[in-house]
Amino acid sequence: MAATVHILGSGTPTPAPDRFGSSFAVDVDGDLLLVDCGPATTWKLAKAGLKTTDVNTIFFTHHHFDHNVDYPCFLLTRWDQGGARAEPLHALGPSPTSLITERLIGSEGAFRSDIEARMNFPGSRAIHVHRGGTLPRTPPEVRTSDIEPGYVHTGATWTMRTGLGRHVQPWLDSIAYRLETADGSIVFTGDTEPCDEIRELAAGADVMLAMCWNTEEAQPNHRDGLCTLEGAVRMAADASVGTLVLVHCGAHVAAPGVADAAIAAMGEVYQGRVVLADELMRIELSQNRVTAKS
Ligand SMILES: [Zn+2]
């Protein structure tokens, strides 16, 4: 039994050579989940040695593009590589998760012509059969659930609880997640400002992946709907979180030494461990012990 978080995206909407957007894959006792699907998630899954076809459940925190823009690529790749696999994907997230899915791959969806071509062109059908698929080829099957804070999803050996994130409402809804496993609990704040709902959801968690887009010193006047490094550290302290993993990191806070200095300055506030997440880092939980591996 073990739970491993693969950091696929630890950046922001601004592309950088080493980080871009948000996405995390979580292997819980062999069940592979995705939390968000930001830029190049499908490619980063491959870089992490993971298969799109092994992901059966995806959770969205909210529908900003840095958290969902690779969703069509992921859906189509999973379907195309799937061959004989029959299990449909389940996509969950705040509204409009269902509408976005329908507009991508539904009968009037943006990618429907590609899907029809792959279902009908003889060469594409032959490749599908070669991958273990059968004919006639069927379109991608995705079950969707638009969920609200408080929703609980139960997996084989895990439970995903949800709470409210305070980000850019009312334009987009935001959901924070708490994954309970036999080896410990992992919170994904999504994009949010520090708030009581996250403190409550994260209470006593072994790990919290929190957005940290900058230091307060570098960005004193733009904090609405967002969390700074200091805000994330204070929330981790308030919630008695064991390990704080900083994600959604902007270029300034991710520059060498900047986060280390800011974390050191918060040493009196929080005695837990703080990790600045690099892409393809793994956070491993085994019997509530947390290890970060590059
Ligand atoms: Zn956002």
Residues whose N, C-alpha, C, O or C-beta is under 5 A from the ligand:
A	BS01	ZN	H64 D191
